[in-house]
Structures are given as C-alpha cells and as structure tokens.
C-alpha cells in the first residue's frame, strides 16, 4: 500500500521535484503546503502517513513550530528538509525530535532512506 506524504515547501519548483521523486519511489503526495498554517490544515484534513517539512517557510511561523504542532496534535512523523545549517535552527529542530533530516540538495536515496526509517519505527509513531 502506498504511503501518503504531506510536502511542506514554499519553493514551488522544489515542491514539484519532490512530488515527482516521491511518486517515482512509490509514495503518494496527498497534499502540498507552502506555509506552516496550511501544513497544519492539510495534516488535519488529509491525514498523511508522514510529513516532509522545510524548516524555513514564508510567513509568521516556520517549519520547526509547524512540525511541533503537527507532532503534538496528530502524532505524525515529521522529516525536516532544509538547506539551513545555522546552529540555532538545528538546536530548535532537535527539540521537536524529528523522525529524520534531509539536507538540500538531496537525491532519491536521501529521500528513500529517510522515509523508510521514519515509517518503519512504529513505536515512535503511534496509530492515529
């Protein structure tokens, strides 16, 4: 059974590349969001199996805060996706206890490994 992925990325080109790569790897993109607020709405409405979350999003709330809310409200695994290597971002991201971390630029192997590991640990991700 294909797993549903919510892609949260404010760059439309990266959104499209991720969707193409995820489809090629056998996943379904059930929704895409460009802001933290939209990500929370999509997580509630679409009930994805996992979330790929960019850390730096446009708007008042970043991906770290959105991930914390999604993990708390919906108990979904979240993998951070970022080009940022700022120490303050990494420290804040660690506090959310992400289920994975992909650094841009990424390749299919990076995505496949992160998703496989995050989705194969049922103890950390209780059923919804």
ZIWOGI-V579063 format. One record per residue. RES is the residue in three letters. OMEGA is omega in degrees with one decimal (999 if undefined). BURIAL is I if it has 9 or more other ideal C-beta (glycine too) atoms within 8 Angstrom, else O. Layout:
res	omega	burial
RES	OMEGA	BURIAL
RES	OMEGA	BURIAL
//
This chain:
res	omega	burial
UNK	-179.7	O
UNK	176.6	O
UNK	179.9	I
UNK	-177.1	I
UNK	170.3	I
UNK	178.4	I
UNK	178.4	I
UNK	-174.5	I
UNK	-177.1	I
UNK	175.4	O
UNK	-174.2	O
UNK	179.4	O
UNK	178.1	O
UNK	174.9	I
UNK	-178.0	I
UNK	178.6	O
UNK	178.5	O
UNK	-179.9	I
UNK	178.9	I
UNK	-179.1	O
UNK	179.2	I
UNK	177.4	I
UNK	178.4	I
UNK	-179.5	O
UNK	176.1	I
UNK	177.4	O
UNK	175.9	I
UNK	174.0	I
UNK	-176.6	I
UNK	178.5	I
UNK	174.4	I
UNK	178.4	I
UNK	-179.4	I
UNK	179.7	I
UNK	178.2	I
UNK	-179.3	I
UNK	178.3	I
UNK	179.3	I
UNK	-179.8	I
UNK	177.6	I
UNK	179.8	I
UNK	179.3	I
UNK	179.5	I
UNK	-173.4	I
UNK	-173.1	O
UNK	178.8	I
UNK	179.8	I
UNK	174.5	I
UNK	-176.7	O
UNK	-178.8	I
UNK	168.2	I
UNK	-169.3	I
UNK	171.9	I
UNK	-179.6	I
UNK	-176.0	I
UNK	179.4	I
UNK	173.7	I
UNK	178.4	O
UNK	-174.4	O
UNK	-176.4	O
UNK	-179.9	I
UNK	-177.2	I
UNK	179.3	I
UNK	178.4	I
UNK	178.6	I
UNK	178.8	I
UNK	179.1	I
UNK	179.5	I
UNK	-178.3	I
UNK	178.5	I
UNK	-178.8	I
UNK	-174.2	O
UNK	-169.9	I
UNK	179.8	I
UNK	179.6	O
UNK	172.9	I
UNK	-179.4	I
UNK	173.7	I
UNK	176.8	I
UNK	179.8	I
UNK	-175.1	I
UNK	170.8	I
UNK	-176.6	O
UNK	173.8	O
UNK	178.3	O
UNK	-176.3	O
UNK	-179.1	O
UNK	176.6	O
UNK	-179.9	I
UNK	178.9	I
UNK	177.6	O
UNK	-179.6	I
UNK	179.5	I
UNK	-178.6	O
UNK	179.4	O
UNK	-176.5	I
UNK	-179.8	O
UNK	179.8	I
UNK	177.9	I
UNK	-177.0	I
UNK	178.1	I
UNK	180.0	I
UNK	175.8	I
UNK	-4.4	O
UNK	-175.9	O
UNK	175.4	O
UNK	-177.7	O
UNK	-179.8	O
UNK	178.0	O
UNK	-178.3	I
UNK	-177.8	I
UNK	-178.4	I
UNK	-178.7	O
UNK	-179.9	I
UNK	-179.7	I
UNK	-179.8	O
UNK	-177.8	I
UNK	-177.6	I
UNK	-177.1	I
UNK	-178.2	O
UNK	-174.3	I
UNK	178.5	O
UNK	-179.9	O
UNK	-174.8	O
UNK	-178.0	I
UNK	179.9	O
UNK	-179.8	O
UNK	999	O
//
